[in-house]
Structures are given as C-alpha cells and as structure tokens.
C-alpha cells in the first residue's frame, strides 16, 4: 500500500501536537512504525553525541531495508532539544545536525512533517507521566517556536519539510493532511 508514498516519514513537533496519532494513522497506510531516537533511560543518561549517533544509526539501518517507515520523533527532535535548551548555540547545533544527517542518510526519500498546535493544547494532550513532560506555557511556547525555526532551516537547506497546524480541525481533516503529505 505504500508504493506511492514517501519511503521514510519523520513526525516531529512539540509534545501533544499529534505526532503519535499521525504515526498510528500512517501505520494503517502500510508504514512500519519505528522510534527514531533512543528510548527511556538511555535517552536521559546518554550524552548528546551518543543520542545523535544512535538515532542516525537507527535511521541508517532502516534506509537499507526495502520497507516504508514512519517515526514518532526522529533525529531532528534531538537537534531541536539542544537548540531550545541552548539558544545561543542554536545555529551551531542545527548546522552540526544537518551535516551529520546528510552524511549518513543521503539519498533516501524522506519527509519531515512538523505538527504544530497551540501551547495550551499541547500541554493538555501531552503525556503527564513522561519524565520530560512540558507543563509550563512559556516552555511550550518556546518548544513550538523552536520547531517553527527548524522548519525554516530545513526548507532553506532543501529538505522536504512540511507543517500541519493541528488545531481546530477534525481527526478526518488531520489524517487527510497527513495522507497528502506522505505522497
């Protein structure tokens, strides 16, 4: 069913924006779901370098398979996290991340789909049990702002990057947007 769809789709965006719903929907279209970043304790305990390299290794391995994959978060989430936490180094983190990504995942058909929503909506939808849950409006606004910055940078660098504003639309409309972006 995925023969006319992009090979790798990375669902990105702030907590609670709809990445998991979009990923689950994409699996109904034939995509294999993957976690594009280290999980749980590893993500927290690893160094930035370890997380970035492990994430790219996951994607590189998938790129060598003949299947279509969808990722609920990917390498770009790790880049955004560093950009958000150290805004004075945002340019450097993006440049390094972009070079690393291009060097390891070059030539693979992929799209980055950034899903956005309002801060209060993101907070209300986010998993409150997550050890990294954002519960502060200002912090949520900052996360959203950083994802918007990522979109601009990715597009400027020639990546296939698109955004969906998942606010005030029905699930059917949201899934319709996801379907059209996966083509």
Backbone as a printed PyTorch tensor [residue, N CA C, xyz], in Angstrom:
tensor([[[  0.8040,  -1.1890,   0.0000],
         [  0.0000,   0.0000,   0.0000],
         [  0.8560,   1.2660,   0.0000]],

        [[  2.1200,   1.1440,   0.3460],
         [  2.9890,   2.3210,   0.4440],
         [  3.7590,   2.6040,  -0.8390]],

        [[  3.4500,   1.9130,  -1.9370],
         [  4.2630,   2.0720,  -3.1410],
         [  4.2690,   3.4910,  -3.7020]],

        [[  3.2210,   4.2770,  -3.4750],
         [  3.1900,   5.6540,  -3.9720],
         [  3.5100,   6.6840,  -2.8970]],

        [[  3.9820,   6.2160,  -1.7640],
         [  4.2380,   7.1090,  -0.6460],
         [  5.7280,   7.2510,  -0.3970]],

        [[  6.0900,   8.3010,   0.3380],
         [  7.4800,   8.5530,   0.6880],
         [  8.0260,   7.3720,   1.4920]],

        [[  9.3000,   7.0950,   1.3480],
         [  9.9320,   5.9280,   1.9700],
         [ 10.0950,   6.0440,   3.4800]],

        [[ 10.5200,   7.2130,   3.9600],
         [ 10.6690,   7.4440,   5.3990],
         [  9.9850,   8.7630,   5.7550]],

        [[  9.1120,   8.7050,   6.7540],
         [  8.4150,   9.9090,   7.2150],
         [  8.7390,  10.1270,   8.6820]],

        [[  9.1940,  11.3210,   8.9970],
         [  9.5410,  11.6680,  10.3720],
         [  8.4900,  12.6310,  10.9090]],

        [[  7.7090,  12.1780,  11.8880],
         [  6.7160,  13.0350,  12.5300],
         [  7.4060,  13.7870,  13.6620]],

        [[  7.4320,  15.0840,  13.5360],
         [  8.1050,  15.9360,  14.5160],
         [  7.1340,  16.9800,  15.0480]],

        [[  7.4940,  17.5840,  16.1560],
         [  6.6890,  18.6480,  16.7250],
         [  6.7020,  18.6030,  18.2300]],

        [[  6.1060,  19.6090,  18.8380],
         [  6.0950,  19.6780,  20.2940],
         [  5.2520,  18.5680,  20.9070]],

        [[  5.4880,  18.3460,  22.1890],
         [  4.6990,  17.3630,  22.9220],
         [  3.2230,  17.7150,  22.8160]],

        [[  2.3900,  16.7200,  22.5230],
         [  0.9550,  16.9200,  22.4910],
         [  0.4010,  17.4720,  21.1940]],

        [[  1.2280,  17.6430,  20.1760],
         [  0.7530,  18.2290,  18.9170],
         [  0.0160,  17.2230,  18.0370]],

        [[  0.2980,  15.9230,  18.2030],
         [ -0.3830,  14.9090,  17.4010],
         [  0.5370,  13.9540,  16.6720]],

        [[  1.8130,  13.9090,  17.0420],
         [  2.7850,  13.0340,  16.3610],
         [  2.4100,  11.5600,  16.4790]],

        [[  2.0160,  11.1400,  17.6770],
         [  1.6840,   9.7300,  17.8870],
         [  0.4440,   9.3520,  17.0900]],

        [[ -0.5720,  10.2000,  17.0890],
         [ -1.7820,   9.9300,  16.2960],
         [ -1.4420,   9.8430,  14.8140]],

        [[ -0.5990,  10.7490,  14.3370],
         [ -0.1910,  10.7330,  12.9250],
         [  0.5920,   9.4680,  12.6010]],

        [[  1.4610,   9.0580,  13.5070],
         [  2.2530,   7.8420,  13.3010],
         [  1.3530,   6.6180,  13.2620]],

        [[  0.4280,   6.5370,  14.2110],
         [ -0.5050,   5.4050,  14.2300],
         [ -1.3370,   5.3720,  12.9580]],

        [[ -1.7800,   6.5300,  12.4780],
         [ -2.5360,   6.5840,  11.2340],
         [ -1.6800,   6.1080,  10.0610]],

        [[ -0.4400,   6.5430,  10.0010],
         [  0.4510,   6.1380,   8.9020],
         [  0.6520,   4.6260,   8.8710]],

        [[  0.6090,   3.9800,  10.0290],
         [  0.7430,   2.5140,  10.0290],
         [ -0.4510,   1.8700,   9.3390]],

        [[ -1.6130,   2.5150,   9.3910],
         [ -2.7830,   1.9680,   8.6920],
         [ -2.6230,   2.0740,   7.1760]],

        [[ -1.6930,   2.9050,   6.7260],
         [ -1.4000,   3.0380,   5.2940],
         [ -0.2960,   2.0780,   4.8440]],

        [[  0.2380,   1.3000,   5.7860],
         [  1.2630,   0.3200,   5.4400],
         [  2.6560,   0.6450,   5.9280]],

        [[  2.8330,   1.7690,   6.5860],
         [  4.1430,   2.1130,   7.1360],
         [  4.4560,   1.2510,   8.3510]],

        [[  5.7280,   0.9310,   8.5150],
         [  6.2020,   0.2460,   9.7180],
         [  6.5920,   1.3310,  10.7210]],

        [[  6.0390,   1.2720,  11.9410],
         [  6.3930,   2.2920,  12.9270],
         [  7.7460,   2.0080,  13.5740]],

        [[  8.5150,   3.0560,  13.8000],
         [  9.7980,   2.9290,  14.4970],
         [  9.9520,   4.1120,  15.4410]],

        [[ 10.7590,   3.9060,  16.4280],
         [ 11.1490,   5.0130,  17.3120],
         [ 12.5010,   5.4640,  16.7950]],

        [[ 12.5840,   6.6830,  16.3350],
         [ 13.8020,   7.1710,  15.7000],
         [ 14.8410,   7.7340,  16.6380]],

        [[ 14.5980,   7.6110,  17.9400],
         [ 15.5720,   8.0780,  18.9260],
         [ 15.6860,   7.0290,  20.0210]],

        [[ 16.7820,   7.0220,  20.7600],
         [ 16.8940,   6.0940,  21.8910],
         [ 15.7220,   6.2980,  22.8570]],

        [[ 15.3700,   5.2530,  23.5960],
         [ 14.2010,   5.3230,  24.4590],
         [ 14.5560,   5.4430,  25.9340]],

        [[ 13.5930,   5.9120,  26.6880],
         [ 13.6160,   5.9290,  28.1380],
         [ 14.9010,   6.3820,  28.7870]],

        [[ 15.4170,   5.4880,  29.6270],
         [ 16.6170,   5.7890,  30.4100],
         [ 17.8180,   6.1200,  29.5290]],

        [[ 17.9510,   5.4230,  28.4040],
         [ 19.0960,   5.6860,  27.5170],
         [ 19.0980,   7.1360,  27.0490]],

        [[ 17.9240,   7.6160,  26.6690],
         [ 17.8170,   8.9840,  26.1690],
         [ 18.2500,   9.9850,  27.2370]],

        [[ 17.8920,   9.7200,  28.4700],
         [ 18.2120,  10.6330,  29.5660],
         [ 19.6750,  10.5130,  29.9850]],

        [[ 20.1930,   9.2870,  30.0280],
         [ 21.5470,   9.0550,  30.5370],
         [ 22.6470,   9.2660,  29.4970]],

        [[ 22.3390,   9.0350,  28.2360],
         [ 23.3470,   9.1880,  27.1790],
         [ 23.7950,  10.6430,  27.0360]],

        [[ 24.9860,  10.8060,  26.4820],
         [ 25.4270,  12.1440,  26.1020],
         [ 24.7050,  12.5510,  24.8160]],

        [[ 24.7470,  13.8310,  24.5070],
         [ 24.1510,  14.3100,  23.2580],
         [ 24.7480,  13.5720,  22.0690]],

        [[ 26.0490,  13.4370,  22.0440],
         [ 26.7240,  12.7580,  20.9390],
         [ 26.2470,  11.3130,  20.8020]],

        [[ 26.1290,  10.6020,  21.9140],
         [ 25.6610,   9.2140,  21.8650],
         [ 24.2460,   9.1490,  21.3020]],

        [[ 23.3600,  10.0110,  21.7790],
         [ 21.9820,  10.0060,  21.2890],
         [ 21.9170,  10.3170,  19.8000]],

        [[ 22.6740,  11.3150,  19.3460],
         [ 22.6480,  11.6870,  17.9330],
         [ 23.1640,  10.5340,  17.0790]],

        [[ 24.2650,   9.9360,  17.4730],
         [ 24.8270,   8.8300,  16.6850],
         [ 23.9120,   7.6080,  16.6950]],

        [[ 23.3120,   7.2870,  17.8370],
         [ 22.4030,   6.1420,  17.8980],
         [ 21.1660,   6.3780,  17.0430]],

        [[ 20.6380,   7.5840,  17.0690],
         [ 19.4750,   7.9040,  16.2580],
         [ 19.7850,   7.7680,  14.7690]],

        [[ 20.9100,   8.3040,  14.3420],
         [ 21.2900,   8.1900,  12.9310],
         [ 21.5750,   6.7460,  12.5480]],

        [[ 22.1220,   5.9540,  13.4610],
         [ 22.3690,   4.5340,  13.1790],
         [ 21.0460,   3.8010,  12.9640]],

        [[ 20.0330,   4.1380,  13.7630],
         [ 18.7010,   3.5420,  13.5900],
         [ 18.1870,   3.8640,  12.1910]],

        [[ 18.2540,   5.1360,  11.8110],
         [ 17.7370,   5.5640,  10.5090],
         [ 18.5480,   4.9850,   9.3600]],

        [[ 19.8470,   4.9050,   9.5370],
         [ 20.7210,   4.3470,   8.5040],
         [ 20.3940,   2.8710,   8.2620]],

        [[ 20.1620,   2.1330,   9.3360],
         [ 19.8010,   0.7200,   9.1970],
         [ 18.4740,   0.5740,   8.4650]],

        [[ 17.5000,   1.4030,   8.8120],
         [ 16.1960,   1.3450,   8.1550],
         [ 16.2980,   1.7290,   6.6850]],

        [[ 17.1700,   2.6620,   6.3710],
         [ 17.3320,   3.1150,   4.9880],
         [ 17.7910,   1.9890,   4.0760]],

        [[ 18.4600,   1.0030,   4.6380],
         [ 18.9590,  -0.1140,   3.8430],
         [ 17.9220,  -1.2040,   3.6280]],

        [[ 16.7690,  -1.0700,   4.2220],
         [ 15.6810,  -2.0330,   4.0270],
         [ 14.7550,  -1.5280,   2.9350]],

        [[ 13.9820,  -2.4070,   2.3740],
         [ 13.0940,  -2.0220,   1.2830],
         [ 11.7010,  -1.6300,   1.7190]],

        [[ 11.5110,  -1.3660,   2.9990],
         [ 10.1850,  -1.0590,   3.5120],
         [ 10.0200,   0.4420,   3.7380]],

        [[  8.7730,   0.8550,   3.9310],
         [  8.4810,   2.2520,   4.2500],
         [  8.2930,   2.3710,   5.7580]],

        [[  8.8940,   3.4000,   6.3510],
         [  8.8660,   3.5840,   7.7960],
         [  8.3140,   4.9460,   8.1740]],

        [[  7.6740,   4.9940,   9.3340],
         [  7.2370,   6.2490,   9.9280],
         [  7.7990,   6.2980,  11.3420]],

        [[  8.3010,   7.4480,  11.7050],
         [  8.9450,   7.6100,  13.0030],
         [  8.2490,   8.6820,  13.8310]],

        [[  7.8240,   8.2940,  15.0270],
         [  7.2720,   9.2240,  16.0070],
         [  8.4670,   9.8190,  16.7350]],

        [[  8.9120,  10.9590,  16.2750],
         [ 10.1580,  11.6220,  16.6670],
         [ 11.3130,  10.9780,  15.9050]],

        [[ 12.3160,  11.7790,  15.6820],
         [ 13.4990,  11.2990,  14.9820],
         [ 14.7040,  12.0990,  15.4580]],

        [[ 15.7600,  11.9490,  14.7390],
         [ 16.9920,  12.6910,  14.9830],
         [ 16.7200,  14.1820,  15.1810]],

        [[ 15.7770,  14.7210,  14.4130],
         [ 15.5090,  16.1630,  14.4720],
         [ 14.9690,  16.5870,  15.8320]],

        [[ 14.2830,  15.6960,  16.5570],
         [ 13.8360,  16.0280,  17.9180],
         [ 15.0210,  16.2950,  18.8300]],

        [[ 16.0710,  15.5150,  18.6390],
         [ 17.2740,  15.6900,  19.4530],
         [ 17.9440,  17.0270,  19.1460]],

        [[ 17.9510,  17.3910,  17.8670],
         [ 18.5340,  18.6740,  17.4650],
         [ 17.7100,  19.8250,  18.0540]],

        [[ 16.3910,  19.7310,  17.9470],
         [ 15.5220,  20.7810,  18.4830],
         [ 15.7100,  20.9270,  19.9920]],

        [[ 15.8320,  19.8080,  20.6850],
         [ 16.0230,  19.8660,  22.1360],
         [ 17.2550,  20.7000,  22.4830]],

        [[ 18.3530,  20.4430,  21.7850],
         [ 19.5820,  21.2050,  22.0590],
         [ 19.4180,  22.6730,  21.6470]],

        [[ 18.7620,  22.9220,  20.5270],
         [ 18.5300,  24.3010,  20.0870],
         [ 17.7010,  25.0600,  21.1280]],

        [[ 16.7320,  24.3740,  21.7020],
         [ 15.8350,  25.0030,  22.6810],
         [ 16.5330,  25.2440,  24.0140]],

        [[ 17.3170,  24.2850,  24.4420],
         [ 17.9810,  24.3960,  25.7440],
         [ 19.1880,  25.3340,  25.7190]],

        [[ 19.7970,  25.4740,  24.5590],
         [ 20.9840,  26.3450,  24.4240],
         [ 20.7940,  27.2720,  23.2190]],

        [[ 19.8530,  28.2110,  23.3040],
         [ 19.5410,  29.0570,  22.1420],
         [ 20.7340,  29.8370,  21.6030]],

        [[ 21.6910,  30.1350,  22.4550],
         [ 22.8780,  30.8650,  21.9830],
         [ 23.7150,  30.0120,  21.0290]],

        [[ 23.4970,  28.6980,  21.0440],
         [ 24.2260,  27.7870,  20.1540],
         [ 23.3150,  27.1260,  19.1150]],

        [[ 22.0970,  27.6500,  18.9590],
         [ 21.1220,  27.0300,  18.0560],
         [ 21.6620,  26.8640,  16.6390]],

        [[ 22.3190,  27.8880,  16.1080],
         [ 22.8690,  27.7930,  14.7540],
         [ 23.8790,  26.6560,  14.6560]],

        [[ 24.7470,  26.5590,  15.6300],
         [ 25.7820,  25.5090,  15.6200],
         [ 25.1660,  24.1240,  15.7290]],

        [[ 24.1730,  23.9710,  16.6200],
         [ 23.5280,  22.6620,  16.7630],
         [ 22.8240,  22.2610,  15.4700]],

        [[ 22.1160,  23.2210,  14.8510],
         [ 21.4370,  22.8870,  13.6000],
         [ 22.4460,  22.5090,  12.5170]],

        [[ 23.4840,  23.3070,  12.3470],
         [ 24.4850,  23.0360,  11.3050],
         [ 25.1320,  21.6670,  11.4960]],

        [[ 25.5270,  21.3650,  12.7200],
         [ 26.1300,  20.0660,  13.0040],
         [ 25.1410,  18.9460,  12.7190]],

        [[ 23.9000,  19.1060,  13.1850],
         [ 22.8820,  18.0920,  12.9460],
         [ 22.6100,  17.8860,  11.4680]],

        [[ 22.5030,  18.9750,  10.7350],
         [ 22.2480,  18.8970,   9.2990],
         [ 23.3720,  18.1660,   8.5700]],

        [[ 24.6190,  18.4970,   8.9090],
         [ 25.7640,  17.8230,   8.2800],
         [ 25.7880,  16.3350,   8.6160]],

        [[ 25.5250,  16.0030,   9.8720],
         [ 25.5250,  14.5960,  10.2760],
         [ 24.4280,  13.8320,   9.5450]],

        [[ 23.2240,  14.4230,   9.4750],
         [ 22.0990,  13.7690,   8.8180],
         [ 22.3970,  13.5420,   7.3390]],

        [[ 22.8480,  14.5890,   6.6620],
         [ 23.1490,  14.4800,   5.2300],
         [ 24.2470,  13.4570,   4.9690]],

        [[ 25.2030,  13.3740,   5.8630],
         [ 26.3050,  12.4330,   5.6870],
         [ 25.9160,  10.9810,   5.8460]],

        [[ 24.8800,  10.7110,   6.6290],
         [ 24.5140,   9.3260,   6.9050],
         [ 23.2330,   8.8850,   6.2130]],

        [[ 22.3210,   9.7840,   5.9250],
         [ 21.0270,   9.4080,   5.3560],
         [ 20.8560,  10.0400,   3.9760]],

        [[ 21.9200,  10.3010,   3.2870],
         [ 21.8970,  10.9570,   1.9890],
         [ 21.2370,  10.0690,   0.9370]],

        [[ 20.3680,  10.6510,   0.1290],
         [ 19.7840,   9.9410,  -0.9970],
         [ 18.5620,   9.1020,  -0.6750]],

        [[ 18.1410,   9.0390,   0.5690],
         [ 16.9600,   8.2630,   0.9370],
         [ 15.7420,   9.1800,   0.8800]],

        [[ 14.7050,   8.7290,   0.1890],
         [ 13.4780,   9.5030,   0.0550],
         [ 12.8180,   9.6420,   1.4280]],

        [[ 12.7550,  10.8600,   1.9300],
         [ 12.1590,  11.0780,   3.2440],
         [ 11.4950,  12.4530,   3.3080]],

        [[ 10.5960,  12.5880,   4.2700],
         [  9.9590,  13.8710,   4.5490],
         [  9.9430,  14.0790,   6.0540]],

        [[ 10.1020,  15.3240,   6.4360],
         [  9.9500,  15.7240,   7.8310],
         [  8.6130,  16.4590,   7.9150]],

        [[  7.7100,  15.9210,   8.7130],
         [  6.3940,  16.5270,   8.8860],
         [  6.3220,  17.0760,  10.3060]],

        [[  6.2760,  18.3880,  10.4130],
         [  6.2240,  19.0430,  11.7230],
         [  4.7670,  19.3790,  12.0280]],

        [[  4.2810,  18.8160,  13.1170],
         [  2.9010,  19.0250,  13.5440],
         [  2.9150,  20.0530,  14.6760]],

        [[  2.1200,  21.0980,  14.5090],
         [  2.0820,  22.1940,  15.4820],
         [  0.6750,  22.3690,  16.0400]],

        [[  0.5890,  22.9120,  17.2330],
         [ -0.6820,  23.2680,  17.8660],
         [ -0.3930,  24.3780,  18.8670]],

        [[ -1.4340,  24.9050,  19.4650],
         [ -1.2840,  25.9590,  20.4680],
         [ -0.6790,  25.3970,  21.7550]],

        [[  0.0680,  26.2110,  22.5060],
         [  0.7170,  25.7280,  23.7310],
         [ -0.2360,  25.0490,  24.7140]],

        [[ -1.3930,  25.6750,  24.9820],
         [ -2.3320,  25.0840,  25.9450],
         [ -2.8330,  23.7270,  25.4490]],

        [[ -3.0670,  23.6100,  24.1520],
         [ -3.4990,  22.3360,  23.5780],
         [ -2.4020,  21.2950,  23.7290]],

        [[ -1.1750,  21.6770,  23.4270],
         [ -0.0520,  20.7400,  23.5540],
         [  0.0830,  20.2390,  24.9860]],

        [[ -0.0180,  21.1420,  25.9430],
         [  0.1060,  20.7500,  27.3490],
         [ -1.0270,  19.8100,  27.7450]],

        [[ -2.2460,  20.1060,  27.2960],
         [ -3.3900,  19.2720,  27.6800],
         [ -3.3400,  17.8870,  27.0480]],

        [[ -2.7030,  17.7480,  25.8960],
         [ -2.6150,  16.4520,  25.2140],
         [ -1.3790,  15.6470,  25.5940]],

        [[ -0.3410,  16.2940,  26.1110],
         [  0.9330,  15.6120,  26.3900],
         [  0.7720,  14.5740,  27.4970]],

        [[  1.6360,  13.5710,  27.4580],
         [  1.6340,  12.5080,  28.4600],
         [  2.1790,  13.0570,  29.7820]],

        [[  1.3240,  13.1770,  30.8080],
         [  1.7940,  13.7540,  32.0720],
         [  2.7730,  12.8510,  32.8230]],

        [[  2.8300,  11.5730,  32.4640],
         [  3.7380,  10.6360,  33.1310],
         [  5.1420,  10.6540,  32.5370]],

        [[  5.3240,  11.3700,  31.4500],
         [  6.6370,  11.4400,  30.8180],
         [  7.6110,  12.1810,  31.7230]],

        [[  8.8350,  11.6450,  31.8390],
         [  9.8200,  12.3420,  32.6760],
         [ 10.2660,  13.6830,  32.0920]],

        [[  9.9440,  13.9400,  30.8420],
         [ 10.3150,  15.2090,  30.2080],
         [  9.0880,  16.0210,  29.7850]],

        [[  7.9320,  15.7350,  30.4040],
         [  6.6960,  16.4320,  30.0410],
         [  6.8210,  17.9320,  30.2860]],

        [[  6.3310,  18.6940,  29.3370],
         [  6.3080,  20.1510,  29.4680],
         [  4.9380,  20.5430,  30.0090]],

        [[  4.9280,  21.2500,  31.1290],
         [  3.6730,  21.6470,  31.7630],
         [  3.5510,  23.1640,  31.9030]],

        [[  4.5290,  23.8870,  31.4350],
         [  4.5810,  25.3380,  31.5520],
         [  4.3020,  25.9770,  30.1900]],

        [[  3.3850,  26.9420,  30.1600],
         [  3.0150,  27.6030,  28.8970],
         [  4.2270,  28.2260,  28.2130]],

        [[  5.0530,  28.9390,  28.9480],
         [  6.2200,  29.6000,  28.3440],
         [  7.1760,  28.5780,  27.7450]],

        [[  7.3610,  27.4620,  28.4290],
         [  8.2520,  26.4240,  27.8970],
         [  7.6470,  25.7840,  26.6490]],

        [[  6.3210,  25.5790,  26.6560],
         [  5.6440,  25.0370,  25.4780],
         [  5.7460,  26.0120,  24.3060]],

        [[  5.5590,  27.3000,  24.5700],
         [  5.7040,  28.3120,  23.5130],
         [  7.1070,  28.2750,  22.9180]],

        [[  8.0990,  28.1130,  23.7700],
         [  9.4850,  28.0490,  23.3090],
         [  9.7230,  26.8050,  22.4520]],

        [[  9.1410,  25.6780,  22.8620],
         [  9.2900,  24.4530,  22.0750],
         [  8.6550,  24.6270,  20.6950]],

        [[  7.4630,  25.1910,  20.6540],
         [  6.7750,  25.4260,  19.3790],
         [  7.5930,  26.3720,  18.4990]],

        [[  8.0840,  27.4490,  19.0920],
         [  8.9150,  28.4150,  18.3570],
         [ 10.1420,  27.7300,  17.7570]],

        [[ 10.7680,  26.8480,  18.5200],
         [ 11.9700,  26.1690,  18.0320],
         [ 11.6330,  25.2240,  16.8860]],

        [[ 10.4910,  24.5310,  16.9510],
         [ 10.0930,  23.6750,  15.8300],
         [  9.7950,  24.5050,  14.5840]],

        [[  9.2230,  25.6760,  14.7530],
         [  8.9940,  26.5570,  13.5990],
         [ 10.3300,  26.9830,  12.9820]],

        [[ 11.3050,  27.2860,  13.8380],
         [ 12.6450,  27.6310,  13.3500],
         [ 13.2600,  26.4550,  12.5950]],

        [[ 13.0750,  25.2560,  13.1250],
         [ 13.5910,  24.0640,  12.4420],
         [ 12.9950,  23.9600,  11.0420]],

        [[ 11.6810,  24.1850,  10.9160],
         [ 11.0190,  24.1100,   9.6060],
         [ 11.6750,  25.0500,   8.5990]],

        [[ 11.8970,  26.2760,   9.0090],
         [ 12.5130,  27.2670,   8.1140],
         [ 13.9020,  26.7950,   7.6960]],

        [[ 14.6820,  26.3420,   8.6510],
         [ 16.0520,  25.9010,   8.3570],
         [ 16.0580,  24.6840,   7.4300]],

        [[ 15.1920,  23.7170,   7.7040],
         [ 15.1430,  22.5210,   6.8560],
         [ 14.7730,  22.8910,   5.4220]],

        [[ 13.7540,  23.7250,   5.2640],
         [ 13.3450,  24.1470,   3.9200],
         [ 14.4610,  24.9140,   3.2230]],

        [[ 15.1050,  25.8150,   3.9500],
         [ 16.2150,  26.5840,   3.3720],
         [ 17.3560,  25.6760,   2.9230]],

        [[ 17.5220,  24.5500,   3.6070],
         [ 18.5770,  23.5850,   3.2680],
         [ 18.1400,  22.5750,   2.2100]],

        [[ 16.9200,  22.7060,   1.6960],
         [ 16.4640,  21.8230,   0.6330],
         [ 15.8380,  20.5210,   1.0970]],

        [[ 15.5880,  20.3850,   2.3900],
         [ 14.9130,  19.1820,   2.8810],
         [ 13.4360,  19.2420,   2.5150]],

        [[ 12.8160,  18.0770,   2.3820],
         [ 11.3750,  18.0060,   2.1840],
         [ 10.7360,  18.1120,   3.5670]],

        [[ 10.3930,  19.3230,   3.9580],
         [  9.8270,  19.5790,   5.2780],
         [  8.4960,  20.3100,   5.1270]],

        [[  7.5110,  19.8460,   5.8760],
         [  6.1570,  20.3820,   5.7800],
         [  5.5830,  20.5160,   7.1790]],

        [[  4.5990,  21.3870,   7.3310],
         [  3.9740,  21.5070,   8.6440],
         [  2.4610,  21.4050,   8.5290]],

        [[  1.8780,  20.9640,   9.6220],
         [  0.4250,  20.8770,   9.7640],
         [  0.0760,  21.5910,  11.0630]],

        [[ -0.9260,  22.4260,  11.0070],
         [ -1.4090,  23.0750,  12.2200],
         [ -2.5970,  22.2640,  12.7190]],

        [[ -2.3850,  21.4670,  13.7460],
         [ -3.3880,  20.5400,  14.2670],
         [ -4.1930,  21.2050,  15.3830]],

        [[ -4.9510,  22.1760,  14.9980],
         [ -5.7540,  22.9370,  15.9560],
         [ -7.0520,  23.3100,  15.2630]],

        [[ -8.1870,  22.9910,  15.8780],
         [ -9.4820,  23.3760,  15.3360],
         [ -9.8850,  22.6290,  14.0770]],

        [[ -9.2930,  21.4640,  13.8330],
         [ -9.6860,  20.6350,  12.6890],
         [-10.0910,  19.2570,  13.2080]],

        [[-10.9200,  18.5750,  12.4290],
         [-11.3600,  17.2360,  12.8320],
         [-10.2320,  16.2280,  12.6160]],

        [[-10.3930,  15.0550,  13.2320],
         [ -9.4020,  13.9900,  13.0200],
         [ -9.3350,  13.6130,  11.5500]],

        [[-10.4980,  13.5610,  10.8850],
         [-10.5100,  13.2140,   9.4650],
         [ -9.7180,  14.2320,   8.6370]],

        [[ -9.8840,  15.5130,   8.9400],
         [ -9.1090,  16.5410,   8.2310],
         [ -7.6150,  16.3790,   8.5120]],

        [[ -7.2890,  16.1500,   9.7800],
         [ -5.8930,  15.9650,  10.1740],
         [ -5.2880,  14.7870,   9.4220]],

        [[ -5.9920,  13.6480,   9.4040],
         [ -5.4770,  12.4660,   8.7150],
         [ -5.4350,  12.6750,   7.2050]],

        [[ -6.3540,  13.4730,   6.6690],
         [ -6.3040,  13.8200,   5.2510],
         [ -5.0440,  14.6070,   4.9140]],

        [[ -4.6880,  15.5370,   5.7880],
         [ -3.4410,  16.3010,   5.5940],
         [ -2.2280,  15.3740,   5.6640]],

        [[ -2.2310,  14.4610,   6.6200],
         [ -1.1200,  13.5090,   6.7520],
         [ -0.9940,  12.6870,   5.4740]],

        [[ -2.1140,  12.1580,   4.9860],
         [ -2.0980,  11.3440,   3.7650],
         [ -1.5180,  12.1300,   2.5950]],

        [[ -1.9580,  13.3690,   2.4160],
         [ -1.4620,  14.1550,   1.2750],
         [  0.0310,  14.4550,   1.4070]],

        [[  0.5200,  14.6310,   2.6210],
         [  1.9480,  14.9170,   2.8030],
         [  2.8230,  13.6810,   2.6430]],

        [[  2.2490,  12.5170,   2.7930],
         [  3.0300,  11.2890,   2.6380],
         [  3.2270,  10.9080,   1.1740]],

        [[  2.5620,  11.5950,   0.2540],
         [  2.6880,  11.2790,  -1.1730],
         [  3.9020,  11.9450,  -1.7650]]])
